[in-house]
Amino acid sequence: METDKRVSPSDGIAPGDEVEYVVTARNRGPAVALDVGAVDDLPAAMHFAGSPDGCTAEGQRVTCSSTGTLAVGDSVDFRIRAVLDPDYEGDGSDVVNVATATSPSDPDGGDESPEVTIGVVDPGDGTRPTPTPTVTPTPTVAPAPTPSGAPSPGPGAGDGGDGGNGNGNGNGNGNGNGNGGNGNDGPASGDGRPDADAGSGNGAGHAGPDRLAYTGAGGLVPLAVLAVLATAVGGTGWLLLRRRRRARASVGD
């Protein structure tokens, strides 16, 4: 048995493309050949894709068979489809394929076919489109949350302040000593209790013009003296007025 082989297309092939191998088994005699077939071990870069002539594959080995007889000088073709690996990066020179015709009538076995190679497109020659690289999107950095200000303490929270010192100041011409008012209690802390004692203080008061300022217990004596003087002046004025009226009455008589 003689074996021949060809591939179509044989050039300009890109990774992922499909080709068709045709294996031809020819009977060279001297007798009729029975059950002629072929065996084809596909290269590692090629993957079996089917056969219209009933060939089957187990791994990379493809087996073809037929029934009937093949006369001396006659031949039979077996078509095998295969796909070039999409990840293949060579030029095809290492994708070498050899097939062998078989027949139980040939005790020596069939001869191997010539080596068949394919021409793979070089991406650098411009005939094979260069795949566009996938751009990885830049991850968006989430803005850091702005820390909010510390909440102001609610009513009743926090420490109470110190109580103030009361100072009493009065403006006026008259001089007098007076006691200042008492300061208020400091604000309450969170537990509702005042945190500071009431402040106290003493201050000197000054009476203003045309008015008497009450300056506390220390001003009672001057007021009493003024009251006595006012009573004396009033009584003297009344006596003088009475004498003047009597004198006028005597003159009239």
Order of alpha helices (4+ residues) and beta strands (2+ residues): beta-beta-beta-beta-beta-beta-beta-beta-beta-beta-beta-beta-alpha
